């Protein structure tokens, strides 16, 4: 049960967006740019970074959501998401993505945990400055989102199909359009 009365039955961050709709748009705009905007990393790879960081933070709602969103957009689906969650060093991903996940894990532990060696290793695998930047920002943003969701003890459904259905919609229309479709009217 959430720590505060949200006035919504929506799970996770969606209930928080209903509670404070004025924060929903800017947070979704950030996620739209980071996870769906033009980038040399695929949408699935960026969702995988978000899911991985959420897993490291043990945020069940955010991990379940972004794992489903990644699976929807990766040819290997949930099998790859689970392999990365268990051990990115042995998962069948590119060396560049593996290096970026190491950077994301460093951010999750603390921003200063990302070393020059981590960045050099990512560059050696072909990562661009934009990819490194966006990996750090995705990881940092999801640390915030994870703490937001868990800090207010939001509800996290157990049914994977609930996350999968939303993932199909996110893949089709994106975060901002889905927010507009589902946003409750403002509280007075």
C-alpha positions in Angstrom: 0.0 0.0 0.0 1.5 3.4 -1.0 2.7 5.6 1.8 0.4 8.4 0.7 -3.2 8.4 -0.7 -2.6 8.7 -4.5 -6.3 8.9 -5.5 -5.5 6.4 -8.3 -5.4 2.6 -8.6 -2.7 2.9 -11.3 0.5 0.9 -10.3 4.0 2.2 -9.9 5.0 5.5 -11.4 1.7 5.8 -13.2 -0.1 6.3 -9.9 2.5 9.0 -9.0 1.9 10.7 -12.3 -1.9 10.7 -11.6 -1.1 12.2 -8.1 1.1 15.0 -9.5 0.2 15.4 -13.2 2.3 18.6 -13.4 5.4 16.4 -12.9 4.3 13.7 -15.3 4.9 15.5 -18.5 8.5 16.7 -17.9 9.5 13.2 -16.6 7.9 11.5 -19.6 9.5 14.0 -21.9 12.9 13.1 -20.5 12.2 9.4 -20.9 10.8 9.9 -24.5 14.1 11.6 -25.5 16.4 9.1 -23.7 14.6 5.9 -24.6 12.9 6.7 -27.9 14.6 9.6 -29.5 17.1 9.5 -32.4 20.1 7.6 -31.2 22.7 5.0 -32.5 21.6 2.7 -29.7 18.4 1.0 -30.5 15.3 1.6 -28.4 15.5 -2.0 -27.2 19.1 -1.4 -26.0 18.2 1.8 -24.2 15.2 0.1 -22.5 17.6 -2.8 -21.6 19.9 -0.3 -19.8 16.9 1.1 -17.9 15.7 -2.4 -17.0 19.2 -3.4 -15.9 19.7 -0.4 -13.6 16.2 -1.0 -12.2 17.1 -4.6 -11.5 20.3 -3.5 -9.7 18.2 -1.1 -7.6 15.7 -4.0 -6.9 12.8 -1.8 -8.1 10.3 -4.5 -9.1 7.8 -2.2 -10.9 10.4 -0.3 -13.0 12.4 -3.5 -13.8 9.2 -5.3 -14.8 8.0 -2.4 -16.9 11.3 -1.7 -18.7 12.1 -5.4 -19.1 8.8 -5.8 -20.9 9.5 -2.7 -23.0 13.0 -3.9 -23.9 11.7 -7.4 -24.7 9.1 -5.9 -27.0 11.7 -4.1 -29.0 14.6 -6.7 -29.0 14.5 -9.6 -31.4 15.6 -12.0 -28.6 12.8 -10.8 -26.3 12.7 -11.5 -22.6 15.3 -14.3 -22.9 17.9 -11.7 -23.6 16.6 -9.4 -20.8 16.8 -12.2 -18.3 20.4 -13.1 -19.5 21.5 -9.5 -19.1 19.9 -9.3 -15.7 21.6 -12.5 -14.5 25.1 -11.6 -15.9 25.8 -9.0 -18.6 29.3 -10.4 -18.9 28.0 -13.7 -20.3 24.9 -12.5 -22.0 24.9 -12.6 -25.9 25.2 -8.8 -26.4 27.7 -6.7 -28.3 30.9 -5.8 -26.5 29.9 -2.1 -26.8 26.6 -2.7 -25.0 28.4 -4.8 -22.4 30.8 -1.9 -21.8 27.9 0.6 -21.6 26.1 -1.6 -19.0 29.3 -1.5 -16.9 29.1 2.3 -17.0 25.4 2.1 -16.1 26.2 -0.2 -13.1 28.9 2.3 -12.0 26.4 5.1 -12.1 23.9 3.0 -10.1 26.6 2.4 -7.4 27.4 6.2 -7.4 28.3 8.6 -10.1 32.0 8.7 -9.1 32.2 4.9 -9.6 32.4 5.5 -13.3 36.1 5.6 -14.2 38.1 6.9 -17.1 39.0 3.2 -17.7 35.2 2.4 -18.0 34.8 5.2 -20.6 37.9 4.2 -22.5 36.8 0.6 -22.6 33.4 1.7 -24.0 35.1 3.9 -26.6 37.4 1.0 -27.5 34.3 -1.0 -28.3 33.0 1.8 -30.6 30.8 3.7 -28.2 30.3 7.4 -29.1 30.3 10.3 -26.7 26.5 10.6 -27.1 26.0 6.9 -26.3 28.2 7.2 -23.2 26.4 10.4 -22.2 23.0 8.9 -22.7 23.9 5.7 -20.9 25.0 7.8 -17.8 21.8 9.9 -18.0 19.6 6.8 -18.4 21.2 5.2 -15.4 21.0 8.3 -13.3 17.4 9.0 -14.3 16.4 5.4 -13.5 18.0 5.6 -10.1 15.8 8.6 -9.5 12.7 6.9 -10.9 13.4 3.7 -8.9 13.7 5.7 -5.7 10.5 7.7 -6.5 8.5 4.6 -7.1 9.8 2.6 -4.1 10.2 5.6 -1.8 6.4 6.0 -1.9 5.8 2.3 -1.8 3.7 2.2 -5.0 2.0 -1.0 -6.1 3.8 -3.4 -8.4 1.6 -6.0 -10.1 2.9 -9.5 -10.4 1.2 -10.4 -13.7 3.8 -10.1 -16.5 1.0 -9.7 -19.1 0.0 -6.3 -17.6 3.5 -5.1 -18.3 3.6 -6.7 -21.7 0.4 -5.1 -22.8 1.7 -1.7 -21.9 5.0 -2.5 -23.6 3.2 -3.0 -26.9 1.5 0.4 -26.5 4.8 2.1 -25.6 6.4 0.6 -28.6 3.6 1.8 -30.8 3.0 5.4 -29.6 5.7 6.3 -27.1 5.7 7.6 -23.5 4.2 11.1 -24.1 1.4 9.9 -26.3 0.5 7.1 -23.9 0.6 9.6 -21.0 -1.9 11.8 -22.9 -4.2 8.8 -23.4 -4.1 7.7 -19.8 -3.7 10.9 -17.7 -6.4 11.5 -15.2 -8.0 15.0 -15.2 -6.1 17.4 -12.9 -7.1 17.4 -9.2 -8.7 20.6 -8.0 
